[in-house]
Amino acid sequence: MQFENDIYEVAIIGGGISGTALLYSLSNYTNINRIALIEKQPEVALGNSHRTSNSQTLHFGDIETNYTLEKAQKVKGAASLVKNYLLRNDPQQKIFSKYHKMVLGIGKEQTEELRERYKDFKSLFPGLKLIEKEEIELVEPNVVKNRTPEEEIIALSTEEGYTIDFQKLAQSFLGKSVANTEKTIDLMMETKVKSIRKEGEFYQIQTDRDVVVAKVVVFTAAAYSLLFAKSLGYGKDYALLNVAGNFYLAPGVLNGKVYTVQLKKIPFAAIHGDAEVHNQSKTRFGPTAKVTFLLESRNYATFVDYFRTAGLSINAFLSFFNILSEKVILEYIVRNFIYDIPFFGRRLFLRQVQKIVPSMQLGDLQLAKGYLGIRPQIVNLKTKRLELGEAKIVGENILFNITPSPGASTCLQNAEYDTEKILEFLGQDYTFDKNRFLQDLGDEQALAQIT
Ligand SMILES: Cc1cc2nc3c(=O)[nH]c(=O)nc-3n(C[C@H](O)[C@H](O)[C@H](O)COP(=O)(O)OP(=O)(O)OC[C@H]3O[C@@H](n4cnc5c(N)ncnc54)[C@H](O)[C@@H]3O)c2cc1C
């Protein structure tokens, strides 16, 4: 027999930026009293949310040339929640640094593309400026140095560049969650979820320590969310194309973030250079994008699980074949594979870096050791195509979040959505103080919508 006191109202599985943002929302803005956060690592955010696993960018959609206006609108709203959290809770800027950022157009085709984009995007992003070579040189001299006078370059630039240590942000969310001592918030660290099943109205979560029982479960376990979804019969139309991202480090040659124009049909950020979050004397270039058959970076034990997420069906095979038969994607994958190969990789990557900083020398570029994250890109088995951005699977009293980029930028909006959904699951005795959530985190526009 199960005693009410043993049952959690909500169990969150995975303590990265997504899981901790949700815990922050549930513990501070709802009347839910018993919450468990289950994380297999000894600390939060040691996976893709760690400083060395991602590009540290708060994506607004202003300089990401693969975002449509509609997508940029959504991402801007989501990123603003994170920005406002930081501005209100981190006045000493221990979690983030504010640098300018720009996307660079090189040559006739790209400069024209950016001029057109500026016309469409400037009303959504009033701080965005179209700047010519002379102005670029003032803020980023090394971007212009060694270019021929004939080479055409322009940039879309803004001062709204936030570089974030997402692990520290996750720690901050956690700190603000456990500060609420009136509730039972159990942090189960070094506890790995092995399997899950539904028994009656509760979920029985088998961990390597104990069984955890919960009314509602949310998976924020990155690529593993899909595997657990499949174990319960959900997410059959999805597989994953996992793309590992590494970086090269150089001495500080840039003052802010410099992105390049996105390759068409490629759903992840083009190579860019930026200062490390709290160290402008180091510039990081990347990320590379190497297809991998692992679910977690450097964790070779996850190889078998990767194939279990795809399901090894004919449909999955046809989807991968369809995606890889696109010449642009195949070439991109092969090129990125070479970037990680000693000797050749650095030389090939240098050519990409020189598009941003033409004076960069081979000796100044080193593969970043110990860095690496994995973007679980969603393959839609129905359309047989790669999807851009995150996926959420909604089941019976259960949610599964799969979070490639820009999953860290959208963490609070995702938490807001999940909080509302969890309340729907739990029933009418439960409340979410959304007004206070938006007063604390929203900007004027978001507030105007509710008042
Ligand atoms: C190269 C690269 C660059 C990126 N750049 C950006 C960027 O600039 N801006 C941006 O917004 N996003 C970026 N992203 C995406 C961003 O890093 C992710 O969307 C985000 O970190 C996902 O957070 P998460 O909490 O969902 O997953 P994670 O941080 O991976 O957390 C998942 C957690 O689940 C735990 N877990 C897994 N299985 C179990 C289990 N069985 N039991 C218990 N715990 C489990 C893991 O240990 C882990 O802590 C980038 C990603 C990569 C790889």
The ligand as an ORCA input file, in Angstrom:
! r2SCAN-3c Opt
* xyz 0 1
  C      27.630     22.345    -29.084
  C      26.365     22.909    -28.498
  C      26.141     24.283    -28.524
  C      24.968     24.800    -27.978
  N      24.817     26.145    -27.898
  C      23.715     26.669    -27.307
  C      23.604     28.068    -27.122
  O      24.512     28.825    -27.439
  N      22.465     28.541    -26.576
  C      21.427     27.718    -26.205
  O      20.412     28.197    -25.745
  N      21.539     26.374    -26.334
  C      22.658     25.840    -26.848
  N      22.804     24.487    -26.955
  C      21.721     23.634    -26.468
  C      21.718     23.564    -24.949
  O      23.004     23.260    -24.472
  C      20.716     22.506    -24.532
  O      19.474     22.747    -25.164
  C      20.473     22.508    -23.029
  O      21.677     22.481    -22.307
  C      19.616     21.314    -22.683
  O      19.416     21.301    -21.302
  P      18.686     20.072    -20.631
  O      18.573     20.381    -19.193
  O      17.444     19.777    -21.383
  O      19.671     18.838    -20.912
  P      21.030     18.498    -20.159
  O      21.739     19.715    -19.718
  O      21.778     17.561    -21.025
  O      20.527     17.765    -18.863
  C      19.960     16.487    -18.909
  C      20.230     15.852    -17.557
  O      19.538     14.621    -17.476
  C      20.351     13.741    -16.714
  N      19.927     12.384    -17.013
  C      19.921     11.729    -18.216
  N      19.475     10.469    -18.066
  C      19.172     10.310    -16.761
  C      18.680      9.217    -16.007
  N      18.413      8.029    -16.563
  N      18.485      9.386    -14.676
  C      18.758     10.581    -14.076
  N      19.254     11.647    -14.754
  C      19.442     11.512    -16.078
  C      21.752     14.043    -17.228
  O      22.740     13.603    -16.330
  C      21.704     15.548    -17.358
  O      22.155     16.219    -16.201
  C      23.982     23.933    -27.451
  C      24.221     22.563    -27.413
  C      25.412     22.047    -27.899
  C      25.691     20.593    -27.777
*
